[in-house]
């Protein structure tokens, strides 16, 4: 499950859609609904993502301007890279 989530984040960062709202909801839901399973797979990396990523996702709104999307992407990529480094 953790690997699947990381792949979805990577795909989003590489091919960002014009409207990021749906992705933000899906990602936030995964972090809540699948937390226990992901924690069993990658405890440290899951904790890192669970710290800031839900707040980043909550900042997304429908119809965001490109500059706002870039801020979102930058914040998400920072957490993604931190989690990637923590993977065992």
C-alpha atoms as one frame of an Amber mdcrd trajectory, in Angstrom:
protein
   0.000   0.000   0.000   2.818   2.414   0.855   4.565   1.754  -2.447   1.284
   2.370  -4.295   0.838   5.713  -2.564   4.409   6.771  -3.338   3.894   5.824
  -6.990   0.732   7.944  -7.120   2.576  10.921  -5.649   5.436  10.463  -8.118
   2.993  10.268 -11.040   1.251  13.421  -9.801   4.547  15.308  -9.487   5.625
  14.286 -12.991   2.245  14.778 -14.700   0.345  17.324 -12.669  -3.250  17.819
 -13.811  -4.724  21.303 -14.186  -7.086  20.632 -11.279  -5.352  19.012  -8.324
  -8.318  18.962  -5.958  -9.378  15.359  -6.620  -5.812  14.104  -6.162  -5.498
  15.949  -2.864  -8.658  14.284  -1.529  -7.543  10.815  -2.629  -4.094  11.249
  -1.092  -5.452  12.577   2.186  -7.951   9.697   2.372  -5.197   7.144   1.743
  -3.115   8.572   4.563  -6.044   8.251   6.963  -7.770   5.086   5.763  -4.641
   3.032   5.017  -2.315   4.442   7.672  -2.011   1.227   9.710  -1.191  -0.920
   6.696   1.334   1.598   5.366   2.868   1.963   8.826   3.472  -1.794   8.973
   5.252  -1.592   5.612   7.255   1.625   6.120   6.834   3.009   9.660   9.240
   5.956   9.548   8.331   7.053   6.024   4.604   6.784   6.805   5.014   8.966
   9.896   6.841  11.577   7.834   4.059  11.707   5.247   1.323  11.675   7.885
   2.811  14.721   9.641   2.534  17.470   7.031   0.889  15.957   3.965  -2.721
  16.061   5.257  -2.344  19.817   5.855  -0.855  20.260   2.398  -3.778  18.322
   0.898  -6.283  20.375   2.892  -4.892  23.524   1.268  -6.025  22.374  -2.198
  -9.214  23.812  -3.642 -11.010  23.378  -6.953  -9.817  25.744  -9.668  -6.496
  26.730  -8.132  -4.270  29.069 -10.134  -1.054  27.646 -11.640   1.107  29.508
  -9.100  -0.908  28.002  -6.237  -0.556  24.549  -7.744   3.212  25.038  -7.931
   3.303  25.874  -4.211   1.261  22.737  -3.482   3.588  20.618  -5.647   6.686
  22.062  -3.999   5.395  21.322  -0.508   4.292  17.818  -1.477   7.574  17.052
  -3.210   9.505  18.070  -0.102   7.523  15.581   2.010   7.747  12.927  -0.717
  11.549  13.225  -0.815  11.802  13.086   2.976   9.648   9.942   3.044  11.618
   8.379   0.210  14.870   8.880   2.118  13.334   7.265   5.221  12.253   4.118
   3.367  14.002   0.945   4.397
